[in-house]
Each structure stands twice: as structure tokens, then as C-alpha cells.
């Protein structure tokens, strides 16, 4: 910063001080010799010359260096990513806008027809993918693995190949199973709600109980998805389907007050990320947990008095409003805190290391909670019928002093984000997948609508992200399953996999890999 010009004084910008200009004489001391009249004139000339040189360099740089053509498009995801990396953003683009542009750039990247061509007419009529899981197989070959359930009675499994255009293959070769009527299928067990635990490479699924056990309607199956190496002929062997013979069929029981066993149905399950294999199970009789030793137990409750369900009558009906758990998830980066959504619309935030207390650790959603997802350290996304999808911040939940004799207090917090374009009036079994990994702002959620379409939404403001290829999805029935996944570590961005009819379609970003 240049100082004011004062006659007889010189301002030194380095020291930020004024020095008196002295006449050159033998009496000048060594300290003020450089501030003589001759030295001051010489320094002023050098400063003017350095400034002129700097200005000429800036003009020369401006004429030789031009703005890249890629950054001229305001709707280019490559431009947004480039500006974010270089810090040269002039339009105020944030990571949330990056997520919107990236979601809008998703393009169809192939599909896998699980039924394949058949001689008998219209093989896909009435067959729908109820649940599936895709993941990495042979990383060096870019081959993935798939487990899927079709029409609640066919379990399908196999490898996913890619073609020269990096699309997943459309023609799927099937292998004849000895005990199956159709190639590539097995009738037992009926697997659903696949979850994969990466640290232990363990696949967890729900399967009906084929044993005649009173009070049990579904069990938990745990096994490793085996992989066989490529042969010299570049052929693959199919990974065998999970079978009850090689697993512990772990049953869920719920003794009622009269000493009888209640029917228990498993609705949802989730494995704890980044920890030993811990699976939380949402069932018609409450919350259960399966530890790393494959031991299942029902989580104890601390409720002072249970609340009878107004609809809890009839065979197999839940006895209390908090019992029928439809969806579960772990809070982000916390393997001990579970989110549980019930049919009555309650969302519990529970610490599984101590007895549950629904009365004081839950809040009310506007409908049944078909999906509950953690979308950040404190964000909870809840979706269900009545076209209700909202995000709540658990930090702003009201607290109240616990009173053992008080009636249940259903707090209904104000959502921080709403999704006005979400459409689902009456369906519980719908597909929903959340992408919250770093690099995509607050994230993107893909969800199924009751008109058999799929939509992408921003988790920041709840607006719908227009995506031409994803918006074209028109399934024969409501889409029940979808997920974000990378088939191999070489993929820069995750792809969206959607179960459409008897096919699994893939949607990937086909732009230039900038990151």
C-alpha cells in the first residue's frame, strides 16, 4: 500500500514507515544513507520500471491465454467440475449444482434381461424384479456380480459383462441348473432385500422359512457371494445361488403375553457399514439384531407402557404402533445408532447398545415410513404413501422431560426439505436409492413414482433434476428396487441400476472424466 506523499519524506512500502530524506554528506549515518536524495530518486525509478514490466506481462498473458471452450457452456457438467477443481468459478457454482448437472447427464448404458429370449410367447408378462444387488466381481476384468429376485419366486444370479462401448450386456447367457426348470434360475430359496457387507464380503438376504415352525414367517440368510476365476477359454462359471443347505436359517420368534408365538414377517434389513457384520432387522414384531456370530435377538424395550394399535386386530396384526417396522438404516458413520420407520408413521432414532425407548426417541412422519435413509450426520430422509418425502434434521427435535405416567407424545417436527414433485399415493413397496458420497453436494435421490416412472431429486432443495434418459423409464408396474453402485474401482462415478419389468437397466454419466 502506497503512503501519502509528504515533502521531505520517503515512504518505504516494505517497512510501512516514513523516513526523512537527508542530503548526501559525510555526516550521514549508515542507517539513513539509503534515504539520501540521490538514492531515493534511483529507487523511485526502479519501482516505476518494475510496475510497467508487470503491466506488460499481464497484457501479454491476457492476449495469449483464452478461456477454454469447455467452460463456456453453463450447462456442461465438465465445465462445472473443471471450475470447481481450478477455483475459477465465476457463476457461483457449488457442489450441489455439480450434482444437478451430473444427474441430468446420466445416459442409458445397457440392460440385462433376466428372462432372456424364450420359445414360449410373452415370457416377460407378469414377471417383475422385486429386489436385486449388483457389485464388483473380477476387478481386473471389470466384471460385476448380480443377485436378483423375480416375481417373488425366482432367484437369479450371474456375472455382468460389458461390451466395447462400456455398456452392460444386453444378451445374457444362462447356465442350466440341474434342479431348475429354466436356465439360470432356482426356486429355492426365495431371496429378497439383498444387502452386502463389504469388509467381510458377506451377502445378507431375506428368505421364507420352509420348516414348519409355528410363529415364523420369514428368516435371515447369510452367505458369501463366491466368485470363480476366468478360464483359459475366457469363460465364466456362475456364482451358485445362496441355498439353505449352506446357511444357518435364523428364525425370528415373538412370544405373546399368552405364551403363544406370533407370526413374524421381515420387512427390511440393513448391515452396519465399516464395522463387524452387524445386521439390524425391521420386522412385524419390532427391531431385531444379528451380530457377527450370526445370533439373532430382539432388541429390548424400555417403554413404560405400550400403546395399543387401533388397527392391531386380526391374524398376524402388530400389537403396538411401534412394532410394525417397515424400514431401517444406520445413521451416517455411526454403527450403533439405528433409524427405524414404522407403518404407523413413527421414526425412531435408537441406540442399539441400550434398551429402546420409542416414546422419547421418535418423531412422527405424515404417513407410513416405507423408506428411511440417513442423508448426512444429522439428516433423515423419510418417504412413503400420500406422496410424502421429506428430510428432517434430528438436531432440531424438541425434547421433553420423561414422565413414566405421561401419554405418548408424538412430536411432528418441521421438515427442512420437502419434495413437492414426488408422487406415490398408496404404495409401500417402491424403489428408492440415495447417493450421498462426497463430490455430489448434499446428494441425489432416485425414487419410483406410482405412475411407473422414476425421478431424480436434489437433496439440497428437493427440486426434481431433469434427466432425459431416466425420465423416459416406463415400467409395466411400479418400480420396486434400484441402487447406486460401481461395478469396479476404475469407475469414476457410480451408475444407477433400476429394475424395470424383468430387466435391470443401467444409467451412467458418459461425459469426459474430469475428476
FITILO-813656 format. One record per residue (C-alpha): x negated, y, z; residue number from 1. Coordinates in nm, 3 decimals. Layout:
N
c1,c2,c3,i
X,Y,Z,NUM
...
This chain:
515
c1,c2,c3,i
0.000,0.000,0.000,1
-0.148,0.335,-0.106,2
-0.161,0.611,0.153,3
-0.082,0.979,0.110,4
-0.348,1.196,-0.046,5
-0.496,1.425,0.219,6
-0.762,1.676,0.113,7
-1.100,1.587,0.259,8
-0.995,1.228,0.349,9
-1.007,0.890,0.168,10
-0.757,0.609,0.238,11
-0.914,0.260,0.248,12
-0.644,0.011,0.145,13
-0.834,-0.289,0.284,14
-0.863,-0.144,0.634,15
-0.548,0.066,0.617,16
-0.724,0.372,0.760,17
-0.824,0.727,0.658,18
-1.192,0.823,0.651,19
-1.337,1.174,0.628,20
-1.529,1.242,0.311,21
-1.879,1.363,0.404,22
-2.132,1.542,0.190,23
-2.429,1.335,0.080,24
-2.723,1.431,0.307,25
-2.996,1.270,0.508,26
-2.788,1.320,0.824,27
-2.510,1.079,0.700,28
-2.491,0.770,0.916,29
-2.487,0.416,0.776,30
-2.117,0.373,0.866,31
-1.984,0.673,0.671,32
-2.241,0.671,0.392,33
-1.999,0.489,0.158,34
-1.743,0.765,0.208,35
-1.959,1.037,0.063,36
-1.812,1.243,-0.221,37
-2.007,1.053,-0.488,38
-1.919,0.709,-0.356,39
-1.551,0.795,-0.323,40
-1.531,0.909,-0.688,41
-1.701,0.589,-0.804,42
-1.465,0.366,-0.604,43
-1.161,0.553,-0.739,44
-1.279,0.495,-1.095,45
-1.333,0.122,-1.029,46
-0.983,0.087,-0.882,47
-0.826,0.257,-1.187,48
-1.016,0.027,-1.422,49
-0.908,-0.287,-1.228,50
-0.544,-0.176,-1.234,51
-0.550,-0.113,-1.610,52
-0.706,-0.456,-1.667,53
-0.436,-0.624,-1.459,54
-0.159,-0.448,-1.651,55
-0.309,-0.552,-1.987,56
-0.324,-0.916,-1.869,57
0.043,-0.911,-1.765,58
0.150,-0.769,-2.101,59
-0.058,-1.028,-2.287,60
0.091,-1.310,-2.080,61
0.445,-1.190,-2.144,62
0.393,-1.188,-2.521,63
0.224,-1.529,-2.541,64
0.434,-1.729,-2.290,65
0.801,-1.772,-2.382,66
1.088,-1.923,-2.188,67
1.136,-2.290,-2.268,68
1.431,-2.367,-2.491,69
1.544,-2.635,-2.244,70
1.602,-2.368,-1.979,71
1.822,-2.150,-2.200,72
2.126,-2.375,-2.158,73
2.321,-2.304,-1.841,74
2.498,-2.640,-1.864,75
2.188,-2.855,-1.911,76
2.105,-3.086,-1.624,77
1.743,-3.095,-1.743,78
1.724,-2.715,-1.715,79
1.867,-2.716,-1.364,80
1.624,-2.985,-1.248,81
1.330,-2.803,-1.410,82
1.420,-2.474,-1.244,83
1.457,-2.645,-0.909,84
1.110,-2.802,-0.937,85
0.935,-2.484,-1.055,86
1.126,-2.249,-0.827,87
1.211,-2.030,-1.126,88
1.587,-2.045,-1.093,89
1.745,-1.710,-1.178,90
2.109,-1.815,-1.176,91
2.119,-1.925,-0.813,92
2.146,-2.296,-0.898,93
2.148,-2.510,-0.587,94
2.122,-2.885,-0.542,95
2.500,-2.903,-0.533,96
2.514,-2.759,-0.883,97
2.249,-3.010,-0.984,98
2.481,-3.285,-0.861,99
2.771,-3.143,-1.062,100
2.571,-3.117,-1.384,101
2.423,-3.462,-1.329,102
2.765,-3.618,-1.267,103
2.904,-3.451,-1.578,104
2.616,-3.601,-1.781,105
2.695,-3.964,-1.695,106
2.743,-4.175,-2.006,107
2.861,-4.529,-2.061,108
2.567,-4.770,-2.051,109
2.726,-5.102,-2.134,110
2.951,-5.352,-1.963,111
2.965,-5.715,-1.857,112
3.272,-5.916,-1.949,113
3.306,-6.166,-1.667,114
3.553,-6.387,-1.851,115
3.395,-6.364,-2.193,116
3.548,-6.492,-2.516,117
3.780,-6.789,-2.476,118
3.973,-7.002,-2.721,119
4.299,-6.968,-2.534,120
4.489,-6.644,-2.603,121
4.451,-6.326,-2.400,122
4.213,-6.456,-2.130,123
4.194,-6.122,-1.950,124
4.567,-6.087,-1.884,125
4.632,-6.073,-1.512,126
4.264,-6.102,-1.415,127
4.103,-5.815,-1.227,128
3.777,-5.764,-1.041,129
3.866,-5.738,-0.673,130
3.514,-5.690,-0.539,131
3.156,-5.715,-0.658,132
2.796,-5.640,-0.571,133
2.512,-5.566,-0.811,134
2.150,-5.532,-0.711,135
1.789,-5.582,-0.805,136
1.673,-5.919,-0.931,137
1.341,-5.952,-1.108,138
1.195,-5.605,-1.070,139
0.919,-5.654,-1.327,140
1.175,-5.751,-1.593,141
1.446,-5.505,-1.497,142
1.696,-5.787,-1.446,143
1.974,-5.746,-1.192,144
2.193,-5.986,-0.996,145
2.571,-5.981,-0.974,146
2.827,-6.141,-0.743,147
3.192,-6.076,-0.821,148
3.540,-6.195,-0.728,149
3.812,-6.209,-0.992,150
4.184,-6.228,-0.913,151
4.113,-6.340,-0.556,152
4.038,-6.699,-0.658,153
3.734,-6.699,-0.888,154
3.383,-6.634,-0.763,155
3.140,-6.533,-1.032,156
2.762,-6.486,-1.010,157
2.477,-6.440,-1.253,158
2.199,-6.221,-1.384,159
2.241,-5.885,-1.558,160
2.027,-5.828,-1.866,161
1.951,-5.512,-2.062,162
1.918,-5.454,-2.435,163
1.682,-5.229,-2.631,164
1.897,-4.921,-2.557,165
1.874,-4.992,-2.182,166
2.241,-5.094,-2.169,167
2.358,-5.384,-1.960,168
2.450,-5.668,-2.193,169
2.796,-5.698,-2.340,170
2.763,-6.067,-2.430,171
2.717,-6.272,-2.118,172
2.600,-6.631,-2.143,173
2.765,-6.865,-1.895,174
2.638,-7.181,-1.735,175
2.858,-7.484,-1.685,176
2.915,-7.573,-1.321,177
2.988,-7.937,-1.261,178
3.281,-7.877,-1.028,179
3.434,-7.580,-1.209,180
3.692,-7.578,-1.484,181
3.548,-7.271,-1.657,182
3.180,-7.191,-1.717,183
3.020,-6.957,-1.468,184
3.287,-6.988,-1.200,185
3.360,-7.173,-0.883,186
3.691,-7.195,-0.699,187
3.536,-7.212,-0.353,188
3.490,-7.006,-0.156,189
3.695,-6.701,-0.240,190
3.443,-6.432,-0.161,191
3.518,-6.063,-0.128,192
3.382,-5.743,0.025,193
3.020,-5.815,-0.063,194
2.755,-5.631,0.140,195
2.379,-5.661,0.105,196
2.123,-5.613,0.382,197
1.801,-5.510,0.205,198
1.544,-5.564,0.486,199
1.641,-5.931,0.519,200
1.774,-5.983,0.163,201
2.097,-6.117,0.306,202
2.436,-6.110,0.137,203
2.742,-6.090,0.362,204
3.094,-6.161,0.234,205
3.445,-6.248,0.349,206
3.592,-6.588,0.270,207
3.916,-6.761,0.376,208
3.895,-7.036,0.631,209
3.969,-7.372,0.469,210
3.968,-7.553,0.801,211
4.293,-7.591,0.987,212
4.209,-7.364,1.278,213
4.508,-7.211,1.448,214
4.497,-6.836,1.460,215
4.226,-6.791,1.197,216
4.296,-6.648,0.856,217
3.950,-6.540,0.732,218
3.588,-6.599,0.817,219
3.248,-6.447,0.754,220
2.996,-6.599,0.514,221
2.627,-6.508,0.528,222
2.359,-6.628,0.289,223
2.062,-6.527,0.079,224
2.112,-6.449,-0.292,225
1.850,-6.688,-0.436,226
1.653,-6.597,-0.745,227
1.471,-6.830,-0.982,228
1.167,-6.712,-1.184,229
1.165,-6.685,-1.560,230
1.061,-6.995,-1.750,231
0.821,-7.005,-2.042,232
1.116,-7.003,-2.281,233
1.232,-6.674,-2.121,234
1.550,-6.837,-1.991,235
1.715,-6.772,-1.661,236
1.874,-7.006,-1.413,237
2.186,-6.880,-1.247,238
2.172,-6.797,-0.877,239
2.400,-7.050,-0.708,240
2.713,-6.914,-0.554,241
2.738,-6.885,-0.178,242
2.904,-7.203,-0.056,243
3.042,-7.303,0.284,244
2.812,-7.605,0.292,245
2.502,-7.394,0.341,246
2.654,-7.134,0.571,247
2.794,-7.107,0.918,248
3.165,-7.038,0.874,249
3.208,-6.798,1.162,250
3.569,-6.767,1.273,251
3.743,-6.474,1.437,252
3.989,-6.551,1.714,253
4.211,-6.328,1.920,254
4.386,-6.485,2.221,255
4.703,-6.302,2.311,256
4.831,-6.243,2.662,257
5.043,-6.559,2.646,258
4.741,-6.775,2.576,259
4.815,-6.825,2.207,260
4.585,-6.741,1.920,261
4.682,-6.451,1.699,262
4.623,-6.457,1.326,263
4.315,-6.256,1.236,264
4.250,-6.112,0.893,265
3.924,-5.944,0.800,266
3.984,-5.616,0.616,267
3.635,-5.466,0.593,268
3.274,-5.516,0.691,269
2.951,-5.318,0.681,270
2.588,-5.401,0.758,271
2.368,-5.167,0.960,272
2.103,-5.000,0.743,273
1.736,-5.010,0.838,274
1.778,-5.244,1.134,275
1.802,-5.617,1.207,276
2.105,-5.779,1.048,277
2.399,-5.635,1.238,278
2.742,-5.653,1.077,279
3.046,-5.469,1.206,280
3.379,-5.621,1.106,281
3.714,-5.447,1.084,282
4.000,-5.693,1.133,283
4.367,-5.703,1.217,284
4.274,-5.762,1.581,285
4.022,-5.480,1.622,286
3.648,-5.448,1.582,287
3.406,-5.740,1.582,288
3.030,-5.751,1.555,289
2.796,-6.015,1.414,290
2.437,-5.991,1.538,291
2.113,-6.112,1.381,292
2.168,-6.456,1.537,293
2.495,-6.493,1.344,294
2.701,-6.479,1.662,295
3.037,-6.303,1.636,296
3.207,-6.137,1.928,297
3.490,-5.894,1.967,298
3.388,-5.554,2.099,299
3.527,-5.491,2.443,300
3.767,-5.207,2.502,301
3.781,-4.959,2.784,302
4.125,-4.818,2.716,303
4.313,-4.762,3.045,304
4.643,-4.854,2.884,305
4.708,-4.982,2.534,306
4.957,-4.811,2.308,307
5.217,-5.043,2.156,308
5.252,-5.011,1.782,309
5.600,-4.904,1.668,310
5.567,-5.146,1.376,311
5.396,-5.420,1.572,312
5.673,-5.676,1.532,313
5.686,-5.990,1.332,314
5.443,-6.263,1.237,315
5.081,-6.152,1.228,316
5.154,-5.785,1.304,317
4.899,-5.588,1.506,318
4.995,-5.542,1.867,319
4.842,-5.199,1.924,320
4.797,-4.897,1.700,321
4.419,-4.918,1.720,322
4.397,-5.289,1.638,323
4.450,-5.298,1.262,324
4.113,-5.170,1.136,325
4.108,-5.120,0.758,326
3.765,-4.963,0.702,327
3.431,-4.938,0.880,328
3.096,-4.769,0.827,329
2.784,-4.678,1.022,330
2.704,-4.316,1.098,331
2.411,-4.200,0.889,332
2.071,-4.301,1.032,333
2.237,-4.446,1.343,334
2.282,-4.826,1.356,335
2.463,-4.801,1.691,336
2.746,-4.560,1.604,337
3.036,-4.701,1.403,338
3.315,-4.523,1.218,339
3.641,-4.721,1.212,340
3.960,-4.629,1.027,341
4.292,-4.788,1.121,342
4.624,-4.843,0.950,343
4.781,-4.601,1.197,344
4.553,-4.323,1.071,345
4.311,-4.306,1.363,346
3.937,-4.269,1.302,347
3.716,-4.385,1.584,348
3.356,-4.277,1.643,349
3.231,-4.561,1.860,350
2.904,-4.656,2.025,351
2.893,-5.035,1.990,352
2.650,-5.067,2.283,353
2.926,-4.997,2.533,354
3.298,-5.075,2.563,355
3.517,-4.895,2.313,356
3.745,-4.615,2.422,357
3.980,-4.523,2.139,358
4.179,-4.275,2.347,359
3.897,-4.025,2.382,360
3.668,-4.111,2.090,361
3.907,-4.092,1.796,362
4.097,-3.839,1.590,363
4.395,-3.855,1.355,364
4.398,-3.855,0.977,365
4.713,-3.771,0.782,366
4.758,-4.128,0.651,367
4.623,-4.480,0.683,368
4.245,-4.477,0.653,369
4.173,-4.709,0.361,370
3.816,-4.576,0.338,371
3.588,-4.414,0.593,372
3.237,-4.310,0.492,373
2.952,-4.125,0.658,374
2.852,-3.828,0.441,375
2.572,-3.674,0.642,376
2.459,-3.661,1.003,377
2.799,-3.528,1.116,378
3.032,-3.557,0.817,379
3.306,-3.822,0.794,380
3.499,-3.879,0.472,381
3.843,-4.037,0.510,382
4.067,-4.141,0.220,383
4.396,-4.325,0.193,384
4.756,-4.307,0.072,385
4.960,-3.989,0.041,386
4.676,-3.853,-0.179,387
4.477,-3.772,0.131,388
4.099,-3.747,0.106,389
3.922,-3.515,0.346,390
3.588,-3.456,0.516,391
3.573,-3.390,0.890,392
3.284,-3.261,1.100,393
3.266,-3.459,1.422,394
3.075,-3.177,1.592,395
3.392,-2.968,1.597,396
3.621,-3.226,1.753,397
3.792,-3.097,2.060,398
3.712,-3.257,2.392,399
3.938,-3.314,2.689,400
3.878,-3.438,3.038,401
3.960,-3.807,3.057,402
4.259,-3.898,3.267,403
4.341,-4.264,3.315,404
4.712,-4.188,3.360,405
4.747,-3.949,3.067,406
4.918,-4.043,2.745,407
4.704,-4.093,2.435,408
4.603,-3.763,2.288,409
4.598,-3.767,1.908,410
4.379,-3.477,1.807,411
4.407,-3.377,1.444,412
4.104,-3.166,1.354,413
4.097,-2.925,1.065,414
3.908,-3.073,0.767,415
3.602,-2.890,0.641,416
3.653,-3.012,0.282,417
3.972,-3.118,0.102,418
4.016,-3.283,-0.238,419
4.331,-3.138,-0.397,420
4.294,-3.334,-0.724,421
4.275,-3.676,-0.557,422
4.577,-3.890,-0.647,423
4.676,-4.201,-0.451,424
5.026,-4.213,-0.313,425
5.065,-4.566,-0.182,426
4.761,-4.790,-0.244,427
4.531,-4.928,0.024,428
4.301,-5.142,-0.191,429
4.134,-4.881,-0.408,430
3.774,-4.831,-0.511,431
3.557,-4.559,-0.360,432
3.180,-4.505,-0.372,433
2.977,-4.225,-0.212,434
2.635,-4.103,-0.327,435
2.459,-3.907,-0.051,436
2.089,-3.971,-0.113,437
1.852,-3.671,-0.132,438
1.829,-3.480,-0.457,439
2.202,-3.455,-0.528,440
2.302,-3.178,-0.289,441
2.569,-3.283,-0.045,442
2.659,-3.569,-0.274,443
2.913,-3.704,-0.517,444
3.207,-3.937,-0.452,445
3.364,-4.159,-0.717,446
3.716,-4.275,-0.642,447
4.003,-4.456,-0.808,448
4.341,-4.294,-0.871,449
4.682,-4.457,-0.867,450
4.720,-4.390,-1.241,451
4.441,-4.645,-1.308,452
4.177,-4.378,-1.374,453
3.854,-4.283,-1.196,454
3.737,-3.937,-1.092,455
3.414,-3.779,-0.967,456
3.425,-3.517,-0.691,457
3.175,-3.289,-0.524,458
3.130,-3.345,-0.152,459
3.040,-2.979,-0.105,460
3.369,-2.817,-0.206,461
3.599,-3.105,-0.309,462
3.630,-2.995,-0.671,463
3.656,-3.253,-0.944,464
3.349,-3.297,-1.165,465
3.448,-3.331,-1.531,466
3.268,-3.633,-1.675,467
3.381,-3.724,-2.028,468
3.295,-4.095,-2.019,469
3.406,-4.158,-1.661,470
3.732,-3.970,-1.717,471
3.810,-4.198,-2.012,472
3.840,-4.505,-1.787,473
4.189,-4.650,-1.813,474
4.214,-4.981,-1.630,475
4.508,-5.224,-1.660,476
4.559,-5.187,-1.284,477
4.431,-4.966,-1.004,478
4.052,-4.998,-0.982,479
3.968,-5.180,-0.659,480
3.587,-5.168,-0.649,481
3.293,-4.952,-0.756,482
2.945,-4.872,-0.633,483
2.632,-4.664,-0.698,484
2.323,-4.877,-0.747,485
1.978,-4.906,-0.907,486
1.903,-5.240,-1.066,487
1.527,-5.191,-1.036,488
1.295,-4.935,-0.869,489
1.198,-4.790,-1.208,490
1.539,-4.629,-1.248,491
1.510,-4.261,-1.167,492
1.878,-4.214,-1.089,493
2.149,-4.453,-0.967,494
2.419,-4.574,-1.203,495
2.791,-4.601,-1.134,496
2.936,-4.953,-1.168,497
3.315,-4.982,-1.192,498
3.533,-5.293,-1.200,499
3.775,-5.230,-1.489,500
4.007,-5.523,-1.550,501
3.789,-5.834,-1.583,502
3.484,-5.626,-1.677,503
3.221,-5.433,-1.488,504
3.130,-5.112,-1.668,505
2.814,-4.910,-1.610,506
2.766,-4.533,-1.634,507
2.417,-4.382,-1.627,508
2.251,-4.048,-1.684,509
2.098,-4.050,-2.031,510
1.911,-3.719,-2.012,511
1.534,-3.675,-2.018,512
1.380,-3.795,-1.694,513
1.254,-3.469,-1.544,514
1.215,-3.576,-1.185,515
